[in-house]
Each structure stands twice: as structure tokens, then as C-alpha cells.
Amino acid sequence: MHKHTGRAAVLGVAAIVATVGLTGGASASPAPAPRTAAAVVPGPNTVGTAQLKNQAVTAAKIGPSAVWGSMIHTNTIPLDRMGWDFRQAIAAADVSKADAIKSSTQIKAGTIDESDLNAALKAKIDGPAGATYLKNWGEIFRNTIGNARAELGQSSSGEGLNFNIPTGQDAVMWGNEADFAGKPVAGALSAVKYEVFQTGENSAIAGNMPSIKFEISNPATGATYTTLVYTPDNSASNAWTSIDAKADTGSHWGFTGTYFNTGTDRCGINGSRCTLTEALSKLGDDAKFISAGVGKGRDNAWHGAIRSLTIANTTYNFTAAGVLAAN
């Protein structure tokens, strides 16, 4: 009787415990298992500069190819956040635009076109805006003797046609025998001028100046060829001087050739010479140009320059890059 009573009591207690556990009674329940956070895998740009201590990352701590430019946003890492060695590496590699190209050997052919050039450089290459350089001007070789030379270029006096006449036995003519050839002389010389740079050394000899020259065919009855030459008195030394050959009232014009140098009334270059108006009066109606230009020799050595030549309504300006016409 007592044995059965004790067993029933034990079973009753177990039932109560079970009931309390299921109904959430006052008795303590087991603690829940801790929740594990999902691992976050860093992606590009997931670390901002605010999360880095100053100079915490140095170049030595970054493995080769560990960071790509595509992983870094523009302006996200200021220079003061970088290590000293990293900043030194950047400074060593940083060059200004002016020094970026030190030699033309660093530029591959065809990699730079006109759109890459700035306006100032384009202007130097293209010359004056709208400039059209004339053809057919140059040295007339059949009238060049010895070592005399005339070349467009730059000198201490500026741009112009530079003359180098070593001795009195040398001569040169520089001009145009294409555009003037065959044109009538009559009425074509309404104005004739030129600008000359003379030196003191040249002026040590009287009348030592470059000349304006016109080669002419059929100038008069009894003559088939001549050169009408203008040679003025010496101009101011070491300066540019504009000389009006048409307005010159001195006897500075003369013709070459036997016909004009026979007698004293034909404006021969070896005789008394004359003014341009007087010289033109000696020409016949069939006189036509062969060429027009400037020259020197044979007479004396001369070193200087001519900057322009005016014929009628056109001034031919001699620049280092070519001949420009102005009306």
C-alpha cells in the first residue's frame, strides 16, 4: 500500500514539471543559442579615408598588384593620408606639363595632329592669318656670278632678303622672271621703291648699294636686250631706309648693253645715267619685261639686306618664310 503511494507521488511531480516547462511557468527555461553574424567580404571602395589612421598604409605594406586604379574613387585618398615613402614615390613621378616632353624622340610619328596644338604654336606654324606666300620669287641663276648669294631669312637687322657678296668679282640677282615676263614696260613703273639695310662697312665705299633691276627685251631699235638698273647714293648706316626710286631726282638709273652705252644721251650705266622718267623715254613701244628684282654686283663687296620692293601698286614684302604681296 505505501509502495504504490510513493510511486504515484513521483509521477505526479514529474507531470507538474513537464507541464510548467511547456507552459512557460516560473521555472527557468534553457538560454537560446547565440546568433552568428554573417561575414562581410570587403569590396572595392568599402574602406573610406576616415577609417584609416594617418599614414597607416605605406607602399611597403601593399603587395604588387593588390590595389587597382579601378578600386579607388577619385579624390578619396588625400596626400596626407599616405605614408612618407608613398608620397616620395608620387613626387618623383610627378612632372609638370611643360617638362613632360623633353625631346622630339619621345613623340611617335602621327600621334599629334593640329587639334593638339595651342593657338600660339599654330600661329607660328601657319604664319600671319590668311598669309599667301607668292611663288616664282628666288635667285636668278643666270645672273649669279661667283660666290654671291641672296637668301630670305632672319638676321640681327630683322627679317628680309639677306645679301652676301664676298668680293667685287661676285654678283647676284634675286627676283621674279615668271610673273613679269612678256608684260609691257610702258605704264608699269608708276611707282618703284625698296627698303634697304646698309652698314657702316659698306658705306666706306661711295655708291655701294644694292640695285633694283629690270631685264627688258626689245628695248629700242638696234637693241634686243638690256637691264635697267637703279643704284642710289649710300643710305644711313646700320638702319633700314625706304628709298623712292621713282621720285629720286638724281641720275641713278642706267641701261646695260652696247646700244645704250654708245654716246652720252641714252642713259647708259657706264655714262651719265639719268632719272627714271628720262630712262623710260629712251625705250621703244615693244619693250617688254623679262624679269624684275633686286641685285648686287659686279662692283664691290656688300653685306646687308632688302626688306621690300614696290612696283606700281604692289609691295612685295620679303619675310623669312616667303614673299608676301600687299596692295
C-alpha positions in Angstrom: 0.0 0.0 0.0 2.7 2.5 0.8 4.9 1.4 -2.1 2.1 2.4 -4.6 1.5 5.7 -2.9 5.2 6.7 -3.2 5.4 5.8 -6.9 2.3 7.9 -7.6 3.8 10.9 -5.9 6.9 10.7 -8.0 4.9 10.5 -11.2 2.8 13.4 -10.2 5.8 15.7 -9.6 7.2 14.7 -13.0 3.9 15.6 -14.6 3.9 19.0 -12.9 7.5 19.8 -14.0 6.7 18.8 -17.5 3.6 21.0 -17.5 5.5 24.0 -16.2 8.2 23.6 -18.8 5.7 23.5 -21.7 3.6 26.4 -20.4 6.5 28.8 -19.7 5.8 29.0 -16.0 8.0 30.5 -13.3 10.7 27.8 -13.7 13.8 29.0 -15.8 14.0 27.8 -19.4 17.3 26.9 -21.2 19.2 30.0 -22.7 18.8 30.5 -26.6 21.8 29.7 -28.7 23.9 32.9 -29.7 23.2 34.2 -33.3 26.3 34.3 -35.5 26.6 37.5 -37.8 27.1 36.9 -41.5 30.7 37.5 -42.6 31.0 40.8 -44.6 33.5 40.5 -47.5 35.1 43.9 -48.3 34.6 45.1 -51.8 36.2 47.9 -53.8 36.0 51.2 -52.0 34.4 49.8 -48.9 37.1 51.5 -46.7 37.0 55.3 -46.6 39.8 57.6 -45.6 38.0 58.3 -42.3 38.5 54.7 -41.3 42.3 54.9 -41.8 44.8 56.2 -39.3 47.2 58.8 -40.7 50.0 57.1 -42.5 48.7 53.6 -41.5 49.1 52.4 -45.1 52.6 52.6 -46.7 53.8 51.4 -50.0 55.7 48.6 -48.3 52.5 47.2 -46.9 50.8 46.9 -50.2 51.6 43.8 -52.3 52.3 44.0 -56.0 49.0 44.5 -58.0 47.0 44.3 -54.7 45.2 47.6 -55.5 44.0 48.6 -58.9 43.1 52.1 -60.0 39.5 51.0 -60.7 39.1 50.2 -57.0 39.8 53.8 -55.9 37.4 56.6 -56.3 38.7 60.0 -57.5 39.9 62.2 -54.7 39.1 59.7 -51.9 42.6 59.5 -50.5 44.3 62.8 -49.7 48.1 63.0 -49.9 48.5 63.5 -46.1 46.9 60.0 -45.5 49.6 58.3 -47.4 52.9 57.2 -46.0 56.1 59.2 -46.4 57.6 56.7 -48.8 54.4 56.6 -50.9 54.4 60.4 -51.1 58.0 60.4 -52.2 57.3 58.0 -54.9 54.5 60.2 -56.2 56.6 63.3 -56.1 59.4 61.6 -58.0 57.0 60.6 -60.8 55.1 64.0 -60.9 56.3 66.2 -63.7 54.8 69.5 -65.0 53.2 69.7 -68.4 56.0 72.0 -69.6 58.6 69.3 -68.8 56.5 66.3 -69.8 58.2 66.0 -73.2 61.8 66.9 -73.2 62.7 65.7 -76.7 61.0 65.1 -80.0 62.3 61.5 -79.8 59.6 60.9 -77.1 56.8 61.6 -79.7 55.8 58.8 -82.0 55.1 59.8 -85.6 51.5 60.5 -86.3 50.4 60.8 -82.6 50.0 64.6 -82.6 47.7 66.4 -85.1 46.8 70.1 -85.4 44.0 69.9 -82.9 46.5 69.1 -80.2 48.4 72.3 -80.7 47.7 75.6 -78.9 46.8 78.7 -80.7 50.2 80.4 -80.3 52.0 77.4 -81.8 49.5 77.1 -84.7 50.1 80.8 -85.4 53.9 80.3 -85.6 53.4 77.3 -88.0 50.8 78.9 -90.2 52.3 82.4 -90.3 50.2 85.5 -90.4 46.4 84.9 -90.6 45.4 84.5 -94.2 49.0 84.7 -95.4 49.6 83.5 -99.0 53.2 83.3 -100.0 54.0 84.0 -103.6 55.6 81.6 -105.9 58.2 82.3 -108.6 60.5 84.5 -106.4 64.1 83.4 -106.0 67.7 83.7 -107.2 68.0 84.2 -110.9 70.9 81.8 -111.5 72.0 83.0 -115.0 72.7 86.4 -113.4 74.7 85.0 -110.5 78.5 85.1 -110.7 81.0 83.6 -108.2 80.1 83.1 -104.6 77.4 85.8 -104.2 74.2 84.7 -102.5 70.8 86.3 -101.7 68.5 84.4 -99.4 65.3 85.1 -97.4 65.9 84.7 -93.7 66.4 86.3 -90.3 69.4 88.4 -89.2 70.2 90.8 -86.5 68.5 93.5 -88.6 65.3 91.5 -88.7 63.6 89.5 -91.5 64.4 90.2 -95.1 66.4 89.2 -98.2 70.0 88.8 -96.9 72.9 89.5 -99.3 76.3 88.1 -99.1 78.6 89.5 -101.8 82.2 88.4 -100.8 84.2 90.4 -103.4 83.8 92.9 -106.2 84.0 90.0 -108.7 80.8 88.4 -107.4 77.2 89.2 -108.4 73.7 88.0 -107.7 70.2 88.9 -108.9 67.1 87.8 -107.0 63.6 88.3 -108.3 60.8 87.0 -110.5 61.1 86.1 -114.2 57.8 84.2 -114.4 55.1 86.7 -113.5 56.6 89.7 -115.2 57.9 88.0 -118.4 56.3 89.4 -121.5 54.4 92.3 -119.9 54.9 95.8 -121.5 57.2 98.1 -119.6 55.1 101.2 -120.7 52.9 102.3 -117.8 54.1 99.5 -115.4 56.6 101.6 -113.4 54.3 104.2 -111.9 55.9 103.6 -108.5 59.3 102.0 -107.7 60.6 101.8 -104.1 62.6 99.5 -101.8 63.8 99.2 -98.2 67.5 98.6 -97.6 69.6 97.8 -94.5 73.0 99.4 -95.0 76.1 99.0 -92.8 78.9 101.4 -92.0 81.4 99.0 -93.6 79.5 99.1 -96.9 79.3 102.9 -96.7 83.1 103.2 -96.6 82.8 102.9 -100.4 80.8 105.6 -102.2 77.7 104.4 -104.0 78.0 100.9 -102.6 74.3 99.9 -102.5 72.2 97.0 -103.9 70.2 97.8 -107.0 66.7 97.5 -108.4 66.9 95.7 -111.7 64.5 95.1 -114.7 65.6 92.9 -117.5 63.9 94.1 -120.7 63.6 92.6 -124.2 63.5 94.7 -127.4 64.1 97.9 -125.5 64.8 100.0 -128.6 65.5 99.8 -132.3 69.0 98.3 -132.6 68.9 96.5 -129.2 67.3 93.2 -128.2 68.2 93.1 -124.5 69.1 95.4 -121.6 68.9 95.6 -117.9 67.6 98.8 -116.4 69.4 99.3 -113.1 68.8 101.7 -110.2 71.7 102.3 -107.7 71.2 105.2 -105.3 73.7 107.0 -103.1 74.5 105.3 -99.8 71.7 105.3 -97.3 72.0 105.7 -93.5 74.3 103.1 -91.9 73.1 100.4 -89.6 69.4 101.2 -90.2 66.5 100.4 -92.5 65.9 103.1 -95.1 62.9 103.4 -97.5 64.1 104.7 -100.9 61.7 106.1 -103.5 63.4 105.3 -106.8 60.7 106.9 -108.9 60.9 110.2 -107.0 64.7 110.3 -106.9 65.8 113.3 -109.0 69.4 112.2 -109.1 71.0 110.5 -112.1 70.9 107.0 -110.6 69.2 104.9 -113.4 71.1 103.3 -116.3 70.9 100.8 -119.1 73.3 98.0 -119.7 74.4 96.9 -123.2 76.4 98.3 -126.1 73.5 100.2 -127.7 72.7 102.3 -124.6 76.4 102.9 -123.7 77.3 104.3 -127.1 77.1 108.1 -126.9 76.1 110.2 -124.0 72.3 110.7 -124.4 71.0 107.1 -123.9 71.2 106.8 -120.1 74.0 104.2 -120.3 75.0 102.7 -117.0 78.6 103.4 -117.8 77.8 107.0 -118.8 76.0 109.9 -117.2 72.9 107.9 -116.2 69.5 109.6 -115.7 66.2 109.7 -113.8 63.5 107.0 -114.2 61.3 109.3 -116.3 64.3 110.1 -118.6 65.2 106.4 -118.8 61.7 105.3 -119.8 61.6 107.9 -122.6 64.5 106.0 -124.2 62.5 102.8 -124.6 60.5 101.8 -127.7 56.9 100.7 -127.8 57.9 97.0 -128.0 59.9 97.0 -124.7 58.7 94.1 -122.5 59.9 92.7 -119.2 61.9 89.6 -118.9 62.3 89.8 -115.1 62.0 92.2 -112.1 64.0 92.1 -108.9 67.0 93.3 -106.9 70.7 92.5 -107.1 74.3 93.5 -106.4 77.5 93.4 -108.4 79.8 93.2 -110.0 81.4 96.2 -108.4 82.1 95.9 -104.6 81.7 93.5 -101.7 78.4 94.1 -99.8 76.7 92.6 -96.8 73.2 93.8 -95.9 69.5 93.2 -96.6 66.4 94.3 -98.5 63.1 94.1 -96.8 60.6 95.1 -99.6 60.3 96.1 -103.2 57.4 98.1 -104.6 56.5 98.0 -108.3 53.4 100.1 -109.3 50.6 99.3 -106.9 52.1 96.2 -105.3 54.6 96.0 -102.5 56.5 92.7 -102.2 57.5 92.1 -98.6 60.5 89.8 -98.1 60.0 87.7 -95.0 61.9 84.7 -93.6 59.0 82.4 -94.7 58.5 83.8 -98.2 57.3 86.7 -100.2 54.0 88.4 -99.3 52.2 90.9 -101.6 50.4 94.0 -100.3 48.4 96.4 -102.4 
